[in-house]
Amino acid sequence: MTFSYQRRLFCPGPTPMPTANRHLLTVSDYHRQDEFVATFQACRQHLASLCHSKHYPALLTTSGTGVMEAAVVSLTNPHDKVLVIAGGKFGQRFQKLADIYNCDTTIYKPQPREGLDLTALETILTGQDKFHALFLQANETSTGIHYPLAAVAERVHKHQPDCLLVVDAISSIIAHEIRIDGWGLDCVIGAAHKGFGMPPSLSYAFLSERAKRKSSTRPRFYLDLHAELRQQESGNSRFTPAISTVIALKAVLDDLHNIGTTTLVKRHALLAKACHAAIKALGLQLYALRQHSAALTNIILPPPLKAQDFCAYLRATCQVQFAGGQTSDASTQILRLSHLGYVDPFDLVAAITALELGLKHFGVRFQAGAGVAAAVAVIVAGVDA
Ligand SMILES: *Cc1c(COP(=O)(O)O)cnc(C)c1O
């Protein structure tokens, strides 16, 4: 028997959009007039408070990769020694950018399923090379691993006090705590189509006082974080911003501000816990062995089942969208299930139900309902309705 379903997104970007604010995406306005500038500044202020910084970020009209590039171009010079933590696809993207922009790149490649080894990192940091900057993700979305950011920052400050810490927190913001000022992070970047459920269009970057002083001498124009920040401190963006997204984002950030970061982090932790319990009850394995991200869960499907076929089947039959793998090893078998942003406990139960429907279709043996029961048990224990 079949049903008519509505589309449900469980991919790690774009994430589901809160329905109550969708109408705002149709609003247009002139970005140089006072009312819009106030909205723009309110977004910057809310982002600063969510990330525990007294500095407001610059908003850019790019996807996440655009602001990654802006960070590399704005904060490095050719031949600067930089260290990149390349634990998966997004770390490799920083590596690629650093190479393209002629940095002298050193790579630390954690074992993809093991996460970041602080001792191995410390060995590099106490070696002969003095680094101008360290580039890393907070969540490596391809592996589903969340690096111990505060501990990394502490080691970097201790052994390489002049090294800039550049963090791609795109898939981590609101799922995990981030204390930009407290941890001494120099550049933190995010994007509104991850935690905030906006359509792709808007990214943002914070710069510390130190990063503001270390502006690159490279020629650059659109992706100039320093120029953008200077302009935004006295008004709004240099060029036409993603106007409708900014207007809708303000409503989302008002909401998230009222919820507060402590609760947001707890919510994500509970959904991740429920998801992990379901995976275990279904006899499947998590890809990450430790340092699990609370934003998404990466699952290893039993061979010879391919994630691509599994995703295609669920999209075609019940409009559920998971994502396939992105790492080089075993990626054809990795299914990525995002619970970042506007995903509630009922949504997660739907995701696990879809997972069970897919397993049944592909002939995987499991006890029907076991995944859902395990997830619901965690939810009922942890949620006060
Ligand atoms: C999604 C994501 C990006 C940005 O990807 P875009 O497709 O350019 O938006 C960058 N880093 C991480 C960790 C991500 O999850």
Residues whose N, C-alpha, C, O or C-beta is under 5 A from the ligand:
A	BS01	LIG	P12 G13 S63 G64 T65 G66 F90 Q137 N139 T141 D168 I170 S171
